[in-house]
């Protein structure tokens, strides 16, 4: 007998609202539907996104377009070598009138935080994001402050120009649910970009199409998407395979398993389904897992990228039968 699942009541609304947000973003970012879809997936999975690519392909534009499409507090941080942790989290300042210390919140106290060129800040400053990205809270001078939901960090970095940069440590990269590369646009999309962006920036005309409350409701709906035991086991098998691959000296962490399943729930919901299938995991395996992996010396010598290793593992790991 076939198993049936009750469709979450907000699922239809989720698809409709996500479609509005996606259309708003794509009015600014031409020809990058896959990157836009992954950005929405990470948002609804309560995760964080790392946008990594060469200069001028729209990394910051994508982050700003998502931020402006939602009517919620947004803060942008330009990471530089002289940026201090307190410039991000906030600082306790002495008030002469009250003769007490008052906490001055930093830019992380927003729903969406855009970190531009994150690898230009020192490791000390980068580490200021670890607690807020994982636990959605900030601790300053022994006091803990909760961050409002939804909370999403969208960071950009340039992997080519490495002079004056500090590569993200593994612990920091593991906090990011997924990594996306924009890539160069197709000629037709670039021609359309010249027409649209030739005079004024389309960001100036972009209006919010969803509220913070709506996004919270969508996230709650995604949490209710069903994941069978067979699909959960398949997610674990994919992650465990990275830990035993001879091409990798560092496999994916247990946190990556959790985030892979969370992202798969959002991926399924955006497709209008209230259940996850193996295809959801396969579609997300590279963006969710590859940036967490470190290739072995032999793989580096053969120029085998982590993305290629994950692709091979997807082919080799048995796919469960689902009904």
Secondary structure, 3 states (H helix, E strand, C coil): CCCCCCCCCCHHHHHHHHHHHHHHHHCCCCCCHHHHHHHHHHHHCCCCEEEECCCCCCHHHHHHHHHHHEECCEEEEECCCCCCCHHHHEEEEEECCCCEEEEEECCCCCCEEEEECHHHCCHHHHCHHHHHHHHCEEEECCEEEECCCCCEEEEEECCCCCCCCCCCCHHHHCCCCEEECCCCCCHHHHHHHHHHHCCCCHHHHCCCCEEHHHHHHHHHHHHCCECCHHHHHHHHHHHHHHHCCCCEEECCCHHHHHHHHHHHHHHHHHCCCCECCHHHHHHHHHHHHHHHCEECHHHHHCCCCHHHHHHHHHHHCCCCCCC
